[in-house]
Amino acid sequence: MSDSQSVREWLTEQITPLLDDSWRILPNQRMPATIDRITVVVKYTAMERLAEAPQTHLRNTVTLTIADPHEDQVKAEDALDDAVLALCTVLDSLPRIGWTGAQKVLVNETYLGWDITLTVISGKES
């Protein structure tokens, strides 16, 4: 991660090439009112000093919301079973990222989704 690159930009840059081309990745917290494909929204929610590292290092908390466009709950659940597993597998393959849990959510009161909580370690490059 470069000094001028935000956590959201870096994370989006890391995960996008590893996900299905048909997915939509939104690097900002706003979920559109309607979606037409699997959509992942990056929500950068907190940061704290990483006490066990140099002062320039931070532990950043991010929530990735993955939502499926099907309004039929059965179709959405079936699609999300595969999609959330694919996203978590991608996260497992990346350095400086650790996810701690995933929870099923209702998105925009219409779509089923999952919120995946993860941490990203950032620090000033030497």
N, C-alpha and C positions, 0 to 999 in steps of 0.2 A: 504494500500500500504506500503510495507516494505521500509526501507531506501535504500536498495540495488536494489530495483525493479524499472524499468523505467516505465514511464507513458504508453508507448506502451505495455509493458509486462503486466502491471496491467489491462489495458483496454481489451486486447485480452483475458486474463484469465477470466475477468468478463463476456464478451459477448458470448464467444464460447459455453459454456454449455447451453445457453438459445436460441441458434439458431438451425435451422434445421441441422441435421447431414450431409446432403449432401452439405452444403455450405462449401466453402474454405475461411479461414480467414488468411490473410497475414499480419504479424505485421510490415512489412517494406513497404516503399513507392513505391517500384517497382511493377507495374502491369505487369504480363506476357504478351507476345505478343499475345498469344492465350489462351482462357479460355474454359473450358468444363462444367462449372457449375457456379451457383451464386458465385461470388467472392467479398469479402470485403477486402479492403486495408486500413491499418491504416497509416495516414500521420500526424505526430506530427509536427506542424508548428510554434508554438510560445509559449512563457511563459512570465509571468509578476508577479511581487510581488502583493500579495493580500493585499492591503493597510489596509483593515478593520480587518485583522487577524495578528497573530504573524509573525515576520520576516521570519520564516521558511516555511510559506505557499505561494503557488503559484497558479495562474490561468493559466492552460495550454490549449492551443488551439489545437484541433485535427480535421482533416477532415477525415471522413470515406467515401470512395468511394465504392459504391456497383454497380456491373456490372452484366449483364445477358449475357450468351453465345450465344443466338440466333442472327443470322445475319439478320433474317427477322424482320423488325421493329415492325410489329404488334404483333408477338409472344413475342418479347422482352418487349414491353410496357406492355402487359398483365401480363407477369411474374413479371415485376418490380413493378407494382402497388401493388401487394401483398407483395413482398419482402421488399420494402422500408418501408411500413407500419409496417411489422413485426419487422424490425430493429429499427425503431423509438419507437415502443412499448417496446422493450427490453431496450432501452436507458432510457425511462421514468421510468422503474422499478428499476433502479440502483441508489444508493446513490453517491453523489459527482460528478454526471454527469448531465449536462444540455445541450440539443441541442437547437440551436437557429434558424436553418433553413435548408432547403434541396432544392437543385437545380438540375434539369436534366442536364446531361452532355454527351458528346460523349467521349468514352474511347478508346484510341489507334486508333482513327479514324475508328473504326469498330463496337464497342459495345455501346449500350445505357447503361447509368448508372445514378446514383444520387450521388452528393456530399452532405454529411450531416456535417454541422459545429457544433462542440460541445466544451464545456469547461469541464475540469476535474480539480477539486480542489485537490491539493496534499500538504502535509506538513509533517514535521518530527514528527514521533510518540513520544508521551511523555513516 
